[in-house]
Amino acid sequence: MPLTKPVLTVVAVFVFLDEWGDLLGPLIYLDDGSKFTLAIGLANLATRDNPSLNLVIAANLLIMIPPVLIYFFAQEKLIGGIASVGLKG
């Protein structure tokens, strides 16, 4: 069981990143504007008639914070899993 921790960590991080940046899934299933995800809000902000570039860049920076934090907290397990691949026992 201890050998599965790095693998499960990698899977959890990848699933989080996939769901965090998903645009089409929530866009298809959600019909209420108050339930839209951040990815949909960012797409709406970037595709307005006259988008303000500084607001789009600031929104991108704020949306990037949770995945970066998840990576930093899971970094030890991710690197440990890569380092232990070639080891036996």
C-alpha positions as CSV (number, residue, x, y, z in Angstrom):
1,M,0.0,0.0,0.0
2,P,2.8,2.5,0.6
3,L,3.9,2.2,-3.0
4,T,0.5,3.5,-4.2
5,K,0.7,6.9,-2.4
6,P,2.8,8.6,-5.2
7,V,0.5,7.1,-7.9
8,L,-2.7,8.2,-6.1
9,T,-1.2,11.6,-5.6
10,V,-0.4,12.0,-9.3
11,V,-3.9,10.8,-10.2
12,A,-5.5,13.2,-7.7
13,V,-3.4,16.2,-9.0
14,F,-4.2,15.4,-12.6
15,V,-7.9,14.9,-11.9
16,F,-8.0,18.3,-10.1
17,L,-6.2,20.0,-12.9
18,D,-8.5,18.5,-15.5
19,E,-11.6,19.5,-13.6
20,W,-10.3,22.9,-12.7
21,G,-9.7,23.9,-16.3
22,D,-12.7,22.2,-17.7
23,L,-14.7,24.6,-19.8
24,L,-17.1,22.6,-22.0
25,G,-18.5,20.2,-19.3
26,P,-19.9,22.9,-17.0
27,L,-20.9,25.0,-19.9
28,I,-23.1,22.1,-21.2
29,Y,-24.6,21.1,-17.9
30,L,-25.1,24.4,-16.1
31,D,-27.9,26.7,-17.0
32,D,-27.8,29.2,-14.2
33,G,-25.2,32.0,-14.5
34,S,-24.6,32.1,-10.8
35,K,-23.3,28.5,-10.9
36,F,-20.8,29.0,-13.7
37,T,-17.2,28.0,-13.0
38,L,-14.1,30.3,-13.1
39,A,-13.1,28.9,-16.5
40,I,-16.4,30.0,-18.0
41,G,-16.2,33.4,-16.3
42,L,-12.7,33.9,-17.7
43,A,-13.8,32.8,-21.2
44,N,-16.7,35.3,-21.0
45,L,-14.3,38.0,-19.8
46,A,-11.8,37.4,-22.5
47,T,-14.4,37.2,-25.4
48,R,-16.3,40.4,-24.6
49,D,-16.6,43.1,-27.3
50,N,-13.8,45.1,-25.8
51,P,-11.9,43.1,-23.3
52,S,-9.5,44.9,-21.0
53,L,-6.2,43.0,-21.3
54,N,-5.0,43.9,-17.8
55,L,-8.3,42.4,-16.3
56,V,-7.9,39.2,-18.3
57,I,-4.3,38.8,-17.2
58,A,-5.2,39.5,-13.5
59,A,-8.0,37.0,-13.7
60,N,-5.7,34.4,-15.2
61,L,-3.2,35.0,-12.4
62,L,-5.9,34.5,-9.7
63,I,-7.2,31.4,-11.4
64,M,-3.7,29.9,-11.4
65,I,-3.2,30.2,-7.7
66,P,-5.0,27.0,-6.5
67,P,-3.3,24.6,-9.0
68,V,0.1,26.0,-8.1
69,L,-0.7,25.6,-4.4
70,I,-1.9,22.0,-5.0
71,Y,1.4,21.3,-6.9
72,F,3.5,22.7,-4.1
73,F,1.7,20.7,-1.4
74,A,1.9,17.5,-3.5
75,Q,5.4,18.1,-4.8
76,E,7.2,15.8,-2.3
77,K,4.9,12.8,-3.3
78,L,5.2,13.6,-7.0
79,I,9.0,13.7,-7.0
80,G,9.2,10.8,-4.6
81,G,7.2,8.7,-6.9
82,I,9.4,9.5,-9.8
83,A,12.6,8.8,-7.8
84,S,11.3,5.5,-6.5
85,V,10.4,4.1,-9.9
86,G,13.8,2.6,-10.5
87,L,14.4,1.3,-7.0
88,K,13.7,-2.3,-6.0
89,G,12.3,-3.2,-2.6
